Amino acid sequence: MIQKMKNYILFFFAIIVGSSCNSEQASNENIPESTIPSFDLDYQAEMVAPGVISKASFEGHASINPEGNEIYFTVYSNDHAYSTIAYSVQQEGQWQEPEIVSFSGKYRDGSPALSPVGNKIYFSSNRPKEGREVNASNDIWVSERNEAGTWSNPTRLSDAVNGPHNEFSPSVDAAGNLYFCSNRPGGYGDMDVYFSKYENETYLPAELMSTAINSSYHEGNVGVSPDGNLLFLMIQHKPGDYGYDDIHYSIKHEGVWSPVLNVGTVINTPTYDFSPKVSPNGRTLFFSSRLNRDYNSPDSAYTYASFQNHLNSPLNGLGNIYRIELDQLKLIYNDEPVE
């Protein structure tokens, strides 16, 4: 059982002064020191690179490479009408200013997911298929990286996975098996989790996962562990949860998935917590949150300048990327702690 407690979390934003205006080192200059107010929760997650990766814009769906020095994520427009895939590399322990990945920047791309070995990246997009006009829905695509590190032109996954409805938030295990979300008819709610087995270098027809995973609510994002035995998912507006979107999990034992459980307030907040992805080594969970410094109310009245400063800081209520070690989550299976 997760013990709730009052917890003050302080983020210190380092100010990095570059030697020149052309420096590739990302600058955190003018990012204010921000304090998250006390909530009745046991929050332990760490924001990823405040002011560099986690900025004033809306970031989500982070996926990291096996070496831990390259991260891919989605950046959204404030109205979510447009999104693109960005990435950042780490040099000498510092994350660099992100760039848009080579195959993105034109269509509405999102929810990138690297394969556990890092040679493929899956994502959702409304880009045209077979040279036709822009897709009315999102499909899942994949790009492969060659030995030189260059990403190929993306390929749309077959109709065994994609259809006329929305498919997004892909995640693959080490065997290549694909988990994703779709609003196609025949599910339990308005959005459900599906599974497609990878066999003989092809994806078999996607199957709706059981009611251990899916429900009449909105299962919107998924992230599977490399060994395929731990699945994280976001469920929206579920009664009894802590916020609007909460992250849940299920454990597979002898081929059977356990009923989903809420991860708890170690990462879930009164706001929106979503887009869980497990690192290739199976030790770290990356996710996003709209945790806001001023969720309840500011400590004192804003001036116009201080409010603009808040709106242009990472903790302005839009999405940021966080990380936490899995052993901090205190997961349970059959009422027993998971080692």
Secondary structure, 3 states (H helix, E strand, C coil): CCCCCEEEEEECCCCCCCCCCCCCCCCCCCCCCEEEEEEECCCCCEECCECCCECCCEEEEEEECCCCCEEEEEEECCCCCCEEEEEEEEECCEECCCEECCCCCCCCEEEEEECCCCCEEEEEECCCCCCCCCCCCCEEEEEEECCCCCECCCEECCCCCCCCCCEEEEEECCCCCEEEEECCCCCCCCEEEEEECEECCEECCCEECCCCCCCCCEEEEEEECCCCCEEEEEEECCCCCCCCEEEEEEEEECCEECCCEECCCCCCCCCEEEEEEECCCCCEEEEEECCCCCCCCCCCCCCHHHHHHHHCCCCCCCCEEEEEEHHHCCCEECCEECC
